[in-house]
Amino acid sequence: MVAMNELTDREILLRAAEDQGHLGVLVKRYRIPLYNFVYRFVGDKETAEDIVQETFLRCLRHSHQYPAIEQVSTWLYTIAGNLAKTELRRRKRWNWIPISPSDDEQTAAFYEPMAKDPLPGEQTDGNRVKSLVVDAIEDLPTEFRAAVLLRDLKGLSYEEIAKIINCPVGTVKSRVNRGRLRLQKTLRGLAEEVIGSLATPA
């Protein structure tokens, strides 16, 4: 018998159509990635946890859809993304957060220091870089921000992003490119400063 952890997402979902206990495997695989994704939108731990929980509850309530779902990850991110957008519309504003929601969870980062043990002052510089990058992303228009987040932070394909944000692939590529260009322009001064500091003899 094939171990559960060796099954693909789709194989697990098809089994869950007969026995919803199999959804526990998907929860284990996607709980933290979905949490990190939602957390960067809503900026609140409890709200992010609630949205992720509601995402899986909706999976349970829509078991009749399982056989038709080809890309399970895209389906889950779409549900979570729609719930996050609903929360944002309720708030009427966007929030962004520090790079890592918590110290004990594996999260993607915009910036990571190369040395494990930074020298005095380096940690402060690293925090400043993180802050400036996050501020730059926060200043992006909403549609560019979502596309850049899904592409560059979550590593999703353009096709997956198109399904999640419900727009053509060409539009997704345009938003990602335009978002990146805006970030490059905003962060050019920071990049030159960092490169300059590396080139300066100690």
C-alpha positions as a printed NumPy array, in Angstrom:
array([[  0.   ,   0.   ,   0.   ],
       [  1.272,   3.447,  -0.907],
       [  1.987,   5.662,   2.107],
       [ -0.273,   8.687,   2.413],
       [  2.652,  11.086,   2.302],
       [  3.643,   9.664,  -1.087],
       [  0.27 ,  10.397,  -2.682],
       [ -0.265,  13.504,  -4.775],
       [ -2.652,  16.2  ,  -3.61 ],
       [ -5.201,  15.132,  -6.194],
       [ -4.994,  11.464,  -5.175],
       [ -5.604,  12.454,  -1.576],
       [ -8.545,  14.654,  -2.541],
       [-10.119,  11.833,  -4.542],
       [ -9.784,   9.537,  -1.55 ],
       [-11.288,  12.248,   0.629],
       [-14.395,  12.147,  -1.554],
       [-15.013,   8.702,  -0.028],
       [-13.496,   9.326,   3.387],
       [-13.059,  12.943,   4.474],
       [-10.565,  11.862,   7.096],
       [ -7.989,  11.989,   4.318],
       [ -8.282,  15.772,   4.29 ],
       [ -6.059,  15.749,   7.356],
       [ -3.115,  15.093,   5.042],
       [ -3.886,  18.235,   3.041],
       [ -4.319,  20.218,   6.237],
       [ -0.862,  19.09 ,   7.328],
       [  0.641,  20.021,   3.951],
       [ -1.021,  23.389,   3.477],
       [ -1.891,  24.796,   6.886],
       [  1.342,  26.747,   7.353],
       [  1.752,  27.89 ,   3.694],
       [ -1.849,  29.107,   3.643],
       [ -1.408,  30.772,   7.015],
       [  1.703,  32.624,   5.827],
       [ -0.091,  33.656,   2.636],
       [ -3.18 ,  34.964,   4.422],
       [ -1.192,  36.536,   7.262],
       [  0.641,  38.81 ,   4.837],
       [ -2.704,  40.122,   3.675],
       [ -4.606,  40.59 ,   6.919],
       [ -1.7  ,  41.259,   9.299],
       [ -3.318,  39.543,  12.265],
       [ -2.541,  36.073,  13.606],
       [ -5.998,  35.223,  14.899],
       [ -7.711,  36.434,  11.744],
       [ -5.278,  34.483,   9.57 ],
       [ -5.851,  31.344,  11.618],
       [ -9.611,  31.788,  11.359],
       [ -9.416,  32.203,   7.594],
       [ -7.274,  29.093,   7.175],
       [ -9.68 ,  27.125,   9.35 ],
       [-12.623,  28.392,   7.29 ],
       [-10.736,  27.433,   4.116],
       [-10.587,  23.791,   5.177],
       [-14.161,  23.87 ,   6.459],
       [-15.261,  24.974,   3.006],
       [-13.301,  22.091,   1.558],
       [-15.361,  19.768,   3.717],
       [-18.61 ,  21.4  ,   2.647],
       [-17.774,  21.134,  -1.057],
       [-16.734,  17.496,  -1.275],
       [-18.949,  17.112,  -4.36 ],
       [-16.398,  19.22 ,  -6.251],
       [-13.397,  16.996,  -5.476],
       [-13.439,  14.875,  -8.673],
       [-13.368,  18.001, -10.882],
       [-10.43 ,  19.684,  -9.117],
       [ -7.152,  19.257, -11.002],
       [ -4.879,  21.677,  -9.108],
       [ -5.556,  21.267,  -5.412],
       [ -3.097,  23.945,  -4.308],
       [ -4.678,  26.496,  -6.641],
       [ -8.117,  25.612,  -5.3  ],
       [ -7.007,  26.069,  -1.694],
       [ -5.219,  29.36 ,  -2.363],
       [ -8.274,  30.628,  -4.245],
       [-10.57 ,  29.891,  -1.315],
       [ -8.155,  31.432,   1.191],
       [ -7.513,  34.429,  -1.058],
       [-11.222,  35.13 ,  -1.513],
       [-11.788,  34.938,   2.238],
       [ -8.861,  37.303,   2.824],
       [-10.219,  39.748,   0.237],
       [-13.587,  39.687,   1.975],
       [-11.867,  40.549,   5.24 ],
       [ -9.933,  43.359,   3.58 ],
       [-13.068,  44.798,   2.032],
       [-14.623,  44.76 ,   5.464],
       [-11.684,  46.699,   6.853],
       [-11.442,  48.969,   3.803],
       [ -7.673,  48.894,   3.963],
       [ -4.614,  46.672,   3.44 ],
       [ -2.21 ,  45.612,   6.13 ],
       [  1.278,  44.245,   5.887],
       [  3.375,  42.582,   8.506],
       [  6.971,  41.798,   9.399],
       [  8.691,  39.196,   7.262],
       [  8.151,  36.26 ,   9.648],
       [  4.85 ,  35.731,  11.506],
       [  6.67 ,  33.867,  14.287],
       [ 10.096,  32.556,  15.109],
       [  9.073,  28.899,  15.19 ],
       [  7.548,  28.695,  11.715],
       [  9.257,  28.286,   8.363],
       [  8.482,  31.351,   6.285],
       [  9.735,  32.993,   3.139],
       [ 11.715,  36.177,   3.575],
       [ 12.481,  39.145,   1.38 ],
       [ 15.876,  39.431,   3.001],
       [ 18.023,  37.019,   4.978],
       [ 21.491,  37.876,   6.33 ],
       [ 24.245,  35.716,   4.84 ],
       [ 25.985,  35.113,   8.164],
       [ 24.334,  33.064,  10.885],
       [ 25.977,  35.194,  13.555],
       [ 25.866,  38.828,  12.399],
       [ 28.431,  41.253,  13.662],
       [ 27.355,  44.134,  15.909],
       [ 25.236,  46.548,  13.934],
       [ 24.457,  44.085,  11.135],
       [ 21.191,  42.966,  12.712],
       [ 20.007,  46.552,  12.842],
       [ 20.922,  47.005,   9.175],
       [ 19.108,  43.799,   8.287],
       [ 15.967,  44.924,  10.066],
       [ 16.15 ,  48.242,   8.246],
       [ 16.382,  46.478,   4.879],
       [ 13.389,  44.297,   5.729],
       [ 11.396,  47.32 ,   6.795],
       [ 12.201,  49.268,   3.631],
       [ 11.34 ,  46.322,   1.363],
       [  8.046,  45.664,   3.124],
       [  7.208,  49.385,   2.963],
       [  7.927,  49.367,  -0.773],
       [  5.59 ,  46.421,  -1.337],
       [  2.945,  48.052,   0.821],
       [  3.045,  51.076,  -1.48 ],
       [  2.285,  48.967,  -4.557],
       [ -1.244,  49.182,  -5.96 ],
       [ -3.393,  46.336,  -4.662],
       [ -3.488,  44.374,  -7.921],
       [  0.301,  44.557,  -8.372],
       [  0.89 ,  43.608,  -4.743],
       [ -1.219,  40.453,  -4.952],
       [  0.461,  39.323,  -8.177],
       [  3.991,  39.932,  -6.879],
       [  3.208,  38.206,  -3.585],
       [  1.857,  35.068,  -5.264],
       [  4.596,  34.914,  -7.887],
       [  7.754,  35.944,  -6.047],
       [  6.92 ,  34.979,  -2.484],
       [  4.8  ,  31.854,  -2.989],
       [  6.416,  30.742,  -6.247],
       [  3.137,  29.998,  -8.026],
       [  2.928,  29.762, -11.789],
       [  1.277,  32.481, -13.834],
       [ -1.521,  30.066, -14.683],
       [ -2.184,  29.316, -11.015],
       [ -2.182,  33.004, -10.133],
       [ -4.605,  33.73 , -12.98 ],
       [ -7.068,  31.258, -11.486],
       [ -6.637,  32.618,  -7.983],
       [ -7.16 ,  36.287,  -8.831],
       [ -9.538,  35.535, -11.694],
       [ -7.877,  37.325, -14.589],
       [ -6.064,  36.347, -17.835],
       [ -2.514,  35.017, -17.696],
       [ -1.323,  37.975, -19.756],
       [ -2.737,  40.358, -17.178],
       [ -0.962,  38.461, -14.4  ],
       [  2.378,  38.7  , -16.215],
       [  1.842,  42.407, -16.787],
       [  1.007,  43.044, -13.138],
       [  4.022,  41.068, -11.924],
       [  6.36 ,  42.874, -14.318],
       [  4.954,  46.304, -13.509],
       [  5.058,  45.553,  -9.791],
       [  8.681,  44.443, -10.048],
       [  9.615,  47.567, -12.009],
       [  8.042,  49.767,  -9.349],
       [  9.92 ,  47.899,  -6.632],
       [ 13.192,  48.206,  -8.546],
       [ 12.693,  51.927,  -8.912],
       [ 11.738,  52.377,  -5.266],
       [ 14.559,  50.207,  -3.935],
       [ 17.309,  51.324,  -6.336],
       [ 18.774,  53.671,  -3.752],
       [ 18.793,  50.942,  -1.119],
       [ 20.5  ,  48.495,  -3.512],
       [ 23.198,  51.028,  -4.36 ],
       [ 23.746,  51.708,  -0.666],
       [ 24.111,  47.984,   0.137],
       [ 26.425,  47.344,  -2.827],
       [ 28.472,  50.388,  -1.854],
       [ 28.86 ,  49.147,   1.712],
       [ 30.031,  45.768,   0.457],
       [ 32.592,  47.397,  -1.796],
       [ 33.962,  49.657,   0.95 ],
       [ 37.132,  48.217,   2.535],
       [ 36.787,  47.405,   6.237]])
